[in-house]
Amino acid sequence: MRFKISVISLIFLLSLNSHALIELGMDFSYDKDVFGTNRDSKNTSRTWSGSIATYLWEYTALELNYMENSDKTVINESVTYTDLDITVLGQQTNIETKSYGVGLRQSFASRKSLIQPSISLGYARTFKESQTNYTIRSDISGNSFTSVSPMKKERQDSMFGTFSLKFRLTKRLSLRGSVQTYIRAFEWNSAKDDLRYTAGFTWLL
């Protein structure tokens, strides 16, 4: 909580500078993957993200961002355990992820340019909750029931990196496409394991 309050206070103080330019951004992504023997299993992922950037200089900004991801995997494949006299008919795993980040954004083109690439790097604190439900049938009685695993909660300190391309539509409105990754501490190879592709809009205040 103190981390979020400190970052918000810093953004607010910088925004009081009459020369500071503030940019708001909102992005979204949706992905659905169907798999399995009969293609009746699926993974669905939705990501919302937002950012506030206060430009300290023409090409450099302090960025505060937030990301929320919902990931649901449904597996409809039967697995029989003869020693236990049960059959697992399927399972559903839900993962909820929230991340708060602060860092620097470096643009590589003027705000008057039609195409404006940028890179953001910084610190992120991520909170993750996951839970799996199993549908089980007793091979003796034939009755089915649901088994719910305990909720798992994790908190991670990591780095975030974002590459964005903005396409200027008007003086203040731009279309933005981004790819973002989260890197756990000193695990540089994990950067490619957690990539998110989003699209959205930015607005200059």
N, C-alpha and C positions, 0 to 999 in steps of 0.2 A: 504494500500500500504506500509506504514512504517513497518507494522508487517511482511510482506513478505520479504522486503529488509533486515530487521534485522536478520531474520532466515537464509536467504541465505548467508548473510555475515558471520554469525557464523559458518555455515557448511563449508564455504570456508576457514576460518581461521584455523579451526580444521584439515581440509584436508592437510594443509601445514605441519603438523607434520609428519615427516618421518615414524613414527611408526603407524600412523593412517591407518586403513584398511577401504576402502569404498565399500559398497555393493549397487548395483542398483537393483530395483525390478519393474516388470510390471505384472499387474493382470487384468483379465477380467471375467465378468459373464453375462449370458443371461438367461432370464426367461420368459416364456409365459404361461398364464393361460387363458383357454377358459371356459366361463360360460354362464348362461342365459337359458331361457326356451327352445330355439331352438339351444343353444350352438353357437350363432352367435355374442356373445360379447366376448371381450378379453382384457387382460392386458399384455402389453409387457414392460419389463424392461431390460435396458442395463447399465452395470457399467464398467468404465475404472478406473484404479488407478495405481499410480506409487509412488515409495519411494526411498529415498536416506538415507542410514545409515552410519554414521561415527563411527567406533568402538573406544571408549575411552580406554576400557580395553578389555580383551579377550572375555568376555561374555556380556558386556554392551555397547550400542551404542546410540548416539543421532540420532533421526530419524526425517526426514522431509518428509511429504507425501501429495499427492494430489488425490482427488477423483472426478469423474464426472459421474453423473447418469442421464439417460433419462428414464422417465416413462410415458407410454401412455396407457390410458384406453378408450376403445371404447364400448359404451353400445347401442345396437340396440334393445331397448324395447320401445314400444309405450305407452304413458300415456296421457289420454284425460282429459282436463279441461273444463267441460261443461259450467261453469260460464263465461269462457273467450272465448268459441267457438274456441279453438285451441287444437291441439294434438302435443305433443312433440314426434317426431319420433325416436330421439336418441341424444346422446351427446358424445363428445370427450374431454377428459381432458389430457393436457400435463403438466408435471412437470419436470423442469430442475434443478438439484442440483449440486453445486460445493462446495468442501470443501478443506480447507488448514489446515494442522495440523503439530504440532511439539511436540515431546515427547521423552521418553526413551524406548529403546527396551532391554529386558533382555532375553538372550538365556539360555537354560538349558542343553546344550550339546556342546561338542567341535565341531569346524568347520570341523574336520576330521571324525566326526560321520556320519553314514549313514542316521539316522533320527535326526533332530534337531528341537525340539519344542521351541517356544519363545512367549513372551507376550509383547505388546507395549501399553503404556498408555501416554496420553498427552492432550494438549489443541487443539481445532479445532474451526475454524471460518467457518460457513456454509452460503452459499447464495442460496436461492431458489426462482424460478419463476414458477408460475402456471397460467393456463388459460383454460377456458372451452368454447367449442362451442356447441350450441344447434341447431338441425335441427327441425324446427317448421312448421306445416301445419295449415293453416286457414280452419276451418271446414265450413266456409261460402262460401269462394271463391274457396277453394281447392288448392290454391297456397302454395308453400313451400318456406321458406327462412331460412337463418342462422343468429342466434343471438350470438354475441361474447361477453363474459363477460370481464370486465376490467382485465388487467394483475395484478396479486398480486406478490409483491416482499417482501421477508423476509430475515433478517440477524440474525443468532443465534450464540451465543458464547456457546460452549459446551465442553465436554470431549469425547475423542475417546478411545476405547479399542479394541485391535486386538489379537487374538490367531492364531498362524501360525504353520504349520508343514512343514518343508523343507526336501526333499529327495535328497541327494547329488548324482548327476549324474557324474560329473567330479570334478577336483580340484577346479574349479571356478564356474561351472554351477550347479544350483539346481532347482528342481521342487518344487513349493510352493502352498499349499492350505491354505486358511485363512477364518476366520469368524470375521467380524468387526461390531461394534455397535457405535452409537453416543448417548451420554447422555446429555440432556439439563440440565442446571444448577439446581442442587438440586432436579431433578426429576429422582431418581434412578430407579424407576419402569419402566421408558421409555426405559431402555436398551434392553429389549426383544422385543420392538415394532419396532426397526429399525435395523434388522440384515441383513448383506449382506455376501453371501458366494461367494468367488472368487477363481480362480486358475491362476497360471502364473509361471514365471521364475525369478530367481535372478542370478546376475553375480557379482563376486568379482573382483575389479580392482587391 
